[in-house]
C-alpha cells in the first residue's frame, strides 16, 4: 500500500526572482510482508531510487530577457523504510542558463 502526499508553492521573492518549493512524502506499507522471489531466472530488479520518492526540492529562477533566464535547483531524497533493510539518500544541486524560443 503506497501513500503519497505532494505539496508545492511558488512565489515571487524579489524583483523578477521566483522561488518554488515542492515536498513529497511517500510511505509504503507491506501488510503481508515483502515478497522474495526464489526463481532467479525470472527475477525483476527494482532499484531503491524507483521505490523512494520522498523529497524536498527548491528552485530559484530569474528572467534576464524574454528568451534568457537563470535557474538554480537543489533537491534531497530520503527513504522512510520502516523495516531498516536498506537506506536511500540522494542530493542534487544544479545551476544553469535557459534559452526559450
C-alpha positions in Angstrom: 0.0 0.0 0.0 1.6 3.3 -1.1 0.7 6.7 0.4 2.0 9.8 -1.3 1.4 13.4 -0.4 2.7 16.3 -2.5 2.7 20.0 -1.6 4.1 22.8 -3.8 4.3 26.5 -3.6 5.7 29.2 -6.0 6.1 32.8 -5.1 7.9 36.0 -6.4 10.6 36.6 -3.8 12.1 39.8 -5.2 12.2 41.8 -8.5 11.7 39.0 -11.1 13.1 36.3 -8.9 10.7 33.4 -8.4 11.1 30.5 -5.9 9.4 27.2 -5.9 9.4 24.5 -3.2 8.0 21.0 -3.5 7.7 18.5 -0.7 6.8 14.8 -1.4 6.2 12.4 1.4 5.8 8.7 0.4 5.1 5.9 2.9 4.9 2.3 1.7 3.3 -0.4 3.8 3.6 -4.1 3.3 0.8 -5.7 5.3 1.7 -9.2 4.0 5.5 -8.7 4.3 7.9 -8.3 1.4 7.7 -10.9 -1.4 11.1 -12.6 -2.0 11.4 -14.2 -5.5 13.1 -17.6 -5.3 13.4 -18.1 -9.1 16.5 -16.0 -10.1 15.9 -16.6 -13.8 12.6 -14.6 -13.7 13.7 -12.0 -11.1 12.9 -8.4 -11.9 15.2 -5.8 -10.4 13.8 -2.7 -8.8 16.2 0.0 -7.6 15.8 1.8 -4.3 15.6 5.0 -6.3 12.4 3.7 -8.0 10.8 3.0 -4.7 11.8 6.0 -2.6 10.1 9.2 -3.7 10.1 11.3 -0.5 11.9 14.6 -1.3 12.3 18.3 -0.8 13.0 20.3 -4.0 13.8 24.0 -4.2 14.0 26.0 -7.4 15.0 29.7 -8.0 14.6 31.3 -11.4 15.1 34.8 -12.7 14.2 36.0 -16.2 17.0 38.0 -17.8 15.1 38.8 -21.0 12.1 37.4 -23.0 14.3 34.5 -24.1 17.0 34.0 -21.4 16.7 33.1 -17.7 18.9 31.8 -14.9 17.9 28.9 -12.8 19.2 27.1 -9.7 17.8 23.9 -8.2 18.5 21.8 -5.1 16.9 18.6 -4.1 17.2 16.0 -1.4 15.6 12.5 -1.5 15.3 10.2 1.6 13.6 6.9 2.3 11.4 6.1 5.2 11.9 2.4 5.3 10.4 1.1 8.5 12.0 -2.3 8.1 15.5 -0.8 8.1 16.7 -3.3 5.5 18.0 -0.7 3.1 18.7 3.0 3.0 18.4 5.5 0.2 19.9 9.0 0.2 20.4 11.4 -2.8 21.3 15.1 -3.1 21.4 17.1 -6.4 22.4 20.7 -7.0 22.1 22.3 -10.4 22.6 25.8 -11.8 22.1 26.8 -15.4 21.1 29.3 -18.1 18.0 28.6 -20.1 17.1 29.8 -23.6 13.4 29.6 -24.7 12.3 30.3 -28.2 
